[in-house]
């Protein structure tokens, strides 16, 4: 982020990117996530190497780099890199996502400043949310709400981002657990 007269310096906690040449659906998914995850931005991967993205993320002062994998044009996993140790902290498999435009909802204009965990009983997902800036407090702009989903093939955990009136603010993500 550029700084200059009249421009506030904003702390970046999380950088989202994808594997190379992300399709529109994955780019839209990441754009929706940056609205509901406090202090986050998206860096277009394009043809940049992962080392270039790591350097940019570190330069921005971010704590985590989240690389979204792609399978058949859809998000397939989150690979979360801790930018202090440069080691993988989480690898979360994604079974599916539902975007706001698919729900015929409009993406909020303003990014959230305060995010809370409303109910997330899956420990790995809860720890992941805590690391990326969600806290267990009140008076938040967005609340993470998760629950187990029955599936014939596997155990899934669905995560939604809601406002205080239970309106969906971001993508719905189904993780394989």
Number of C-alpha atoms within 10 A of each C-alpha: 10 7 9 8 5 6 9 10 10 11 13 18 20 28 27 24 25 25 18 16 14 20 14 11 16 24 20 15 21 22 18 20 22 19 22 28 24 22 20 23 21 18 15 17 18 12 10 12 11 15 9 12 19 18 12 14 23 18 9 16 16 21 19 25 28 22 20 26 20 20 9 7 12 20 25 20 22 21 18 23 21 18 19 11 9 14 10 14 16 17 16 18 18 22 18 16 20 15 21 19 13 10 11 8 13 13 18 14 7 8 18 18 14 19 27 22 22 20 14 20 14 13 9 14 18 18 13 16 18 15 16 21 18 23 18 13 12 14 10 18 18 30 27 23 19 22 15 17 13 10 8 5 6 10 13 20 20 19 21 21 25 22 16 13 6 12 12 20 24 30 26 22 21 22 22 18 15
